[in-house]
């Protein structure tokens, strides 16, 4: 596999001065009707002019001479290179790949929609040009494959997999880090460096979104009820202990049961309760 190497590039300004001198020589030889010098001068001027190249900041030129890679020029400026070499421009600037929404299955088989954005740049121009057919398309395809693979490794949330340490919904930082690592491994062949990769869209697929929303609401209600009941039981226990300590009343087991029942109804009910005055006793 080809790896990037720097190549020698001469100053373009020196070559430009030489081109001007050759042109002047051609005019002088033409004035004296010296056809041989004129012909040689024209050929030299064409070769000098063809070798001139400009490289912008964060840009590069890959040089290929008769099918052989001879090097890459990354330094910005005005240069002269081998006029017979084919120059292929490759940008070194960071680029954004905004992936489209994909429908995939998570670890538990639930259909979800997921999309990610990837920030990448070319690190090795030789690999980018010679190791793959089209490095831009290669980045797109591998990014999509990495996102699909990542979605299959984790559950959307921990409602069904309560023991899951990382989920797609709650483990955004860990998932993004794993996606970045996997993309760097996949794109190393093409000489691509992934700067950042993040999930930008995550949702249940439309066909199950309504059912999943109802499940989440039901789970939230159950969790809230559980908390209320635990609090109510604690308050009832505390009330019975305080009544016993203060010796305010003596309650047998049946009266305790009635008191517990009434307190739980008051504490756990959704609506305000209406008190009922018992003028008799518990047994009448």
N, C-alpha and C positions, 0 to 999 in steps of 0.2 A: 504494500500500500504506500502510495506517495505521501511524503510528509513535507510540510512547508520549509523552504529555505530561502534566504535572502540572496539577491543577485546584485551585481555591480551595475550602477546606472550613472552615466556621465552627466555633467552639468548641461542643461539645455541651453543656457545662455552662451556658453562657449561654442556649442554646436551652431547656435543662431549666428554668432559672429563669423564663424567659418562659412556658413551658408551665404552670408552677405559678400564675403570675400570671393567665394566661388562665382557668384552671380556677376560681380564686377569683372572678374577674369574672363567670364564668358563674353561680356560686352566688348572688352578690349580685344579678345581674340577674334571676335566677329568683325571688328573694325579693320583688322589686318587680314581678314579672310583666311584665318587658320582653322579650317574645318575640324581637324583632329582634336585640337584643344577644346573647341566648342562642344564636340560630341562627348568628350570625357567630362567636361565641366557640367553638362546637362545631366549626365548619369550621376555624377557625384552630388549635384544639388538635389536630385530626386531622392537619393538614398539618405542624405542628411535630413531633408524635410520629412521623409517618411518615418525616421527614427525619433522625431520630436514628440513628446507626450507630456501631458499635464495630469498630475495626481492631486486631487482635492483632499482636504483633511478628512480623516476617518474613511479613507478610500484606499483601494489597492489595484494593482495591475499584475495579473498572472501572465508570465511570458512562456510561450510554447514555441520551440524552434523545430520545424520539420517533424512534428509529432512527439518531441521530447521536452519534458518540463525542465526549464532551465532556472526558474526562480520566481520570486514575487517581490515587487517593489511596493513598500507600504509607506515610505516617507513622503510627506506632502511636498510638492514643489514642481519645478519645471526641469525635465530630464531628457536625455537622449539615450535610447536603447537600441539594440540590434534591429535594424530596419526590416529584416526578414522574419523576425519573431512575431507571432500572433499575440496580441494583447487582449486579455479578457478581464473586464472590470468586475470586481467584487466589492460590494460595500461592507465596511466594518462597523457600521452604525447599529445601535440596538433597535430591534424591531418588535412590534406587538403582533401576536397572533390571537385574535379574539375568536375562540372556538364557538361554533354554533351549538344550540341545545341538542342533546342526544338522549334518546330513550334507552335506558339500560336497566338491568336487574341488579339490585343490591345483594348483599351476602345472603339474605333470607329469601330472595326471589321476588321481592316486591318491585314492580316497575316504577322507576323514578326518572326525572328529567335532570340532567346535569350538564354544565358547561364550565369551561375554564379559560383563563387568559394566560398566555405564556410570553415572557419577555426574553428574547434570545439575540445572539449576535454570532458572527462567523469568527472563530478562533484560529482555525487552520485553513487557509485558502486552498491549499493543494488537496486536502481531503474533501472539502466542499465541492471542488470542481471535478475531481477524478474518481473519488470513492463511490459517489452516488450519481444517478442520472440527472436529477433535478433536486438540489438541496432544499429549495423553498417548499416544493411539494413533499419532500421527504419529512420536513419538520411538521407539516400539517398532518400527514398520515400518522406519523409516530406519536404526535401529541394526542390525537383522537384515540389511538390504541392504548396509550398510557392512562388516559382518563377512564376509558371503559374498564381496563384492568383494575384500576384503583377502586372504582365503584363496586366491583364484584368482591372485593376483599373485606368491605365493612358494611354494617347495617346502616340504614338511614338514621335511625335513632335507637334508643335502648328500651323502647316499650316492650318489644318482643324478646330482645336479647339483653336482659338486665345486667348480665355479667360482662358485657362488652366494655372494655376500657376506652376504646376509641370508636366514635361513630362519625358518619359523614356530617351530621348536623352539628354536633357539639364539639368535635375535635378538629376545628378548622385549621389551626396552626399546625398540628401534627400531620394532618392529611395533606396540606399544602407542601410541607417539607418533604414528605414521602413522594409526592408527585414531582417535585423539583429534582430529587435524587434519581428517580426512575427515568425522567426525561434526559438528564445528563448522561446516564448509562446508555440509553437508546440512541442518542444523537452524537455520541463520541465518534462513531464511525464516519460521520459527515463533517467532523471538525466544528461542531456547533456547541456553544456554551450557553446554557440556560441560566439567566440571571435571576428570574423569579417566575413562579407558577402558582396561581391561586384559583380556587373555585369561585366562580362569579354567579352561578345560578344553581340552585338545588331545590327540588320540589318533587312531591309525588306526582306520578302521571295522572292526567285528568280523569281516567276511568276509575281510579281508586282514591282520588283526593278527597271526595265527599265522605267515603266510608272511614278513611284514616282520620279525618277531622272529628267525626263522631266518636271514634275510639279514643282520641286524645282528650276530648271533652269528658267522656265517661271516666277515663283514668284520672283526670283532674278532680272530678266530683268525688270519686271513691277516696282519693288521697285526702281531700279536704274533710270528708266525713270521718275518716280514720283519725285524723288529728283532733277533730271535735270530740269524738267518743273517748279518746285517750285523755283529753283534758277534763271531760265531764266525769269520768271514773275517778280521776285524781281528786277532783273537788268533792265528790260524794264521800270518798274515803276520808278526806280531811274533815268533812262535816261530822261524820260518825265518830271519828277519833276525838274531836273537840267536845262534842256532846257527852261522850263517855268520860273525858277528863274532868269537865266542869260539873258532872253529875246533875245536869239540868233536868233530864228525864231518864227514866229507865225503860229501855226498849227491848222487847223480846224479839225473837227472830222474825216473827210475822210482821211486827211493826217496822222493823228494820227493812224488810223486803218491800213494804209499801212505801216507805220513805225513799228508798233507793229508786223505786219505779217512778215516783213523782218527780224526784230531782232530775233523773235522766230525761224524762219527758220535757221538763222545763229547759234544761241545758242543751239538749240535742234537737229540739223542735225548730223548724224554720220560721214559724210564726209566733207572735206573742201569745202566751197562754192566759186564760181567764181563771182567776182563783175561784175555788168553790169552798164555801164555809160549811164545815161539817159540825152541826150543832150537837150531834150525839157522840157515839164512840165509834171506834173502828169496826166493832162487831154488830152495831145496830144501824 
